[in-house]
């Protein structure tokens, strides 16, 4: 599986997430949907992460992490995959 590892910074320094590099057409379409659909699509890209939930505990599901951390990861993932050569 071809993945991209993203490291967050600022208040989320030390948080990392490994995401699929390649996406299906369905996931790509969903990433352009409304917020709920976007977050659900992004969650399907997650291979592993060390994100915490809003209470500071390990988040079993990425969707239990703070919205700001998920959004930062989404933005960094989009930037990272656009800079990579096509598979």
Sine and cosine of phi, psi and omega as CSV:
sin_phi,cos_phi,sin_psi,cos_psi,sin_omega,cos_omega
0.00,0.00,0.74,-0.67,0.00,-1.00
-1.00,0.01,0.87,-0.50,-0.09,-1.00
-0.78,-0.63,0.23,-0.97,0.08,-1.00
-0.79,-0.61,0.75,-0.67,0.05,-1.00
-0.99,-0.16,0.78,-0.62,-0.03,-1.00
-0.91,-0.40,0.71,-0.70,0.08,-1.00
-0.90,-0.44,0.79,-0.62,0.03,-1.00
-1.00,0.08,0.26,-0.96,0.01,-1.00
-0.74,-0.68,-0.17,-0.99,-0.01,-1.00
0.90,0.43,-0.69,-0.72,-0.03,-1.00
-0.89,0.46,-0.35,0.94,0.00,-1.00
-0.97,-0.26,0.36,0.93,0.03,-1.00
-0.82,0.57,0.70,-0.72,-0.02,-1.00
1.00,-0.08,-0.23,0.97,0.05,-1.00
-0.99,0.12,0.76,-0.64,0.00,-1.00
-0.79,-0.62,0.43,-0.90,0.03,-1.00
-0.56,-0.83,0.71,-0.71,0.07,-1.00
-0.96,-0.28,0.81,-0.59,-0.10,-1.00
-0.80,-0.60,0.48,-0.87,0.11,-0.99
-0.87,0.49,0.62,-0.79,0.06,-1.00
-0.99,0.12,-0.70,0.72,-0.04,-1.00
-1.00,-0.08,0.61,-0.79,0.00,-1.00
-0.80,-0.60,0.41,-0.91,0.09,-1.00
-0.98,0.19,0.26,-0.97,0.06,-1.00
-0.87,0.49,-0.61,0.79,-0.01,-1.00
-0.89,0.46,-0.69,0.72,0.02,-1.00
-0.91,0.41,-0.66,0.76,0.02,-1.00
-0.86,0.51,-0.70,0.71,0.04,-1.00
-0.88,0.47,-0.71,0.71,-0.01,-1.00
-0.90,0.43,-0.54,0.84,0.03,-1.00
-0.91,0.42,-0.27,0.96,0.02,-1.00
-0.98,-0.22,0.10,1.00,-0.02,-1.00
-0.99,0.11,-0.29,-0.96,0.04,-1.00
-0.94,0.35,0.14,-0.99,-0.13,-0.99
-0.82,0.57,-0.72,0.69,-0.03,-1.00
-0.88,0.47,-0.67,0.75,0.00,-1.00
-0.93,0.37,-0.65,0.76,0.02,-1.00
-0.86,0.50,-0.75,0.66,-0.03,-1.00
-0.91,0.43,-0.64,0.77,0.03,-1.00
-0.90,0.43,-0.64,0.77,0.03,-1.00
-0.91,0.41,-0.69,0.73,0.01,-1.00
-0.88,0.48,-0.65,0.76,0.01,-1.00
-0.86,0.51,-0.51,0.86,0.01,-1.00
-0.96,0.29,-0.22,0.97,0.02,-1.00
-1.00,0.03,-0.26,0.96,-0.12,-0.99
-0.95,0.30,0.80,-0.60,0.10,-1.00
-0.99,-0.12,-0.71,0.70,0.05,-1.00
-0.36,-0.93,0.33,-0.94,0.03,-1.00
-0.29,-0.96,0.28,-0.96,0.11,-0.99
-0.84,-0.54,0.47,0.88,-0.03,-1.00
-0.92,0.40,0.43,-0.90,0.04,-1.00
-0.95,-0.32,0.39,-0.92,0.06,-1.00
-0.99,0.14,-0.04,-1.00,-0.08,-1.00
-0.94,0.35,-0.18,0.98,0.07,-1.00
-0.99,-0.15,0.03,1.00,0.03,-1.00
1.00,0.00,0.10,1.00,0.05,-1.00
-1.00,-0.05,0.36,-0.93,0.05,-1.00
-0.83,0.55,0.78,-0.62,0.01,-1.00
-1.00,0.06,0.89,-0.46,0.06,-1.00
-0.92,0.38,-0.64,0.77,-0.01,-1.00
-0.92,-0.39,0.74,-0.68,-0.02,-1.00
-0.83,0.55,-0.48,0.88,-0.03,-1.00
-0.95,0.30,-0.09,1.00,0.11,-0.99
-1.00,-0.01,-0.10,0.99,0.02,-1.00
-0.98,0.19,0.30,-0.95,0.04,-1.00
-0.86,0.50,0.62,-0.78,-0.02,-1.00
-0.83,0.56,-0.65,0.76,-0.03,-1.00
-0.88,0.48,-0.61,0.80,0.02,-1.00
-0.94,0.35,-0.67,0.74,0.01,-1.00
-0.90,0.43,-0.70,0.71,0.00,-1.00
-0.88,0.47,-0.68,0.73,0.04,-1.00
-0.88,0.47,-0.67,0.75,0.02,-1.00
-0.90,0.43,-0.66,0.75,0.02,-1.00
-0.87,0.49,-0.71,0.71,-0.01,-1.00
-0.90,0.43,-0.70,0.71,0.00,-1.00
-0.91,0.41,-0.60,0.80,0.04,-1.00
-0.89,0.45,-0.73,0.68,0.00,-1.00
-0.87,0.50,-0.67,0.74,0.03,-1.00
-0.91,0.41,-0.69,0.73,-0.03,-1.00
-0.90,0.43,-0.71,0.70,-0.05,-1.00
-0.96,0.29,-0.46,0.89,0.03,-1.00
-0.95,0.31,-0.38,0.92,-0.01,-1.00
-1.00,0.05,-0.23,0.97,-0.04,-1.00
-1.00,0.06,0.52,-0.86,0.09,-1.00
-0.93,0.37,0.46,-0.89,0.03,-1.00
-0.89,0.46,0.58,-0.81,0.00,-1.00
-0.96,0.26,0.00,0.00,0.00,0.00
